Amino acid sequence: MVRFRRVISMKSPYLLTRSNGSRLTTLRGALALDGFALVKLLGQGRFGCSYLISREDQDYVAKIFHPNDVKRRKRKLNWEIKFLRTIDHSAIPKLIQVIDRDGCFGLVMQKMPGQTLEDWLACDYAFGKSEIAIIFFQLIAVMDYLADLGISHRDIKADNILWTGDQLSLIDFGSARKMLSFDTHFNPDFWGIGDVFMRLALSCEEITASFNNGGIEQFDLTEEELLVIKRLLHIEKPYPNFRVLRAAVKQHWT
């Protein structure tokens, strides 16, 4: 078996070399075999890198995993692939192709519009309360859809949510798991949604006008609006499922 090691440089962050030095191959070449052209590096994470790629004037995102992690995380990667092939929702990227050749393993995904909420916050963008409510409702609607499929995303955070200004997309299903039963003792998806709300709320002058580095009680929200957030963060009794949560948000936040 030929092993690979990852070599990252400023000039070529996607270079892969065989550890015995007998042959040089690049991600660019591996993608070219399927007609894709590598455009640029989008980001790097613990388990791999994301790249913007194109084919026939259409842009895609390639999620390429570090070779040393593929074998160790193969079962989890297979779960991610299975979930993405099951999901059919306009707010979730479609899986276009799995690449598995010559030491290169990754997923080619539909490129979704917008920037991550983390990017918006990093630019000091101030979200309005009505905009937060739209994000809130769209995200919960997506999570309700996933719950119907028995899928728990388990990594809801600002980095994994794209926003165009009126349209939301949810990405990165690397931590997703099959939901055998709905856990109301501690539901990571509820908590993640609540945490995203807190991040956005702290950028909103309309919500933080009376905020003085205190607790959530200082937010300028109605009792009903505040209760929704408390139940998401498990400060109060959590909702029994996303359907009930969705109804509560529709009633009190929209």
Secondary structure as UniProt FT lines:
FT   STRAND          4..6
FT   TURN            13..14
FT   STRAND          15..18
FT   TURN            19..20
FT   STRAND          24..26
FT   HELIX           27..32
FT   TURN            33..35
FT   STRAND          37..44
FT   STRAND          48..55
FT   TURN            56..57
FT   STRAND          58..65
FT   HELIX           67..70
FT   TURN            71..73
FT   HELIX           74..86
FT   TURN            90..91
FT   STRAND          95..101
FT   TURN            102..103
FT   STRAND          104..110
FT   STRAND          115..116
FT   HELIX           117..122
FT   TURN            123..124
FT   HELIX           129..148
FT   TURN            149..150
FT   STRAND          151..152
FT   HELIX           158..160
FT   STRAND          161..163
FT   STRAND          168..170
FT   TURN            174..175
FT   STRAND          177..178
FT   HELIX           188..201
FT   TURN            202..203
FT   HELIX           205..208
FT   TURN            209..210
FT   HELIX           216..218
FT   HELIX           223..232
FT   TURN            233..234
FT   HELIX           242..253
//
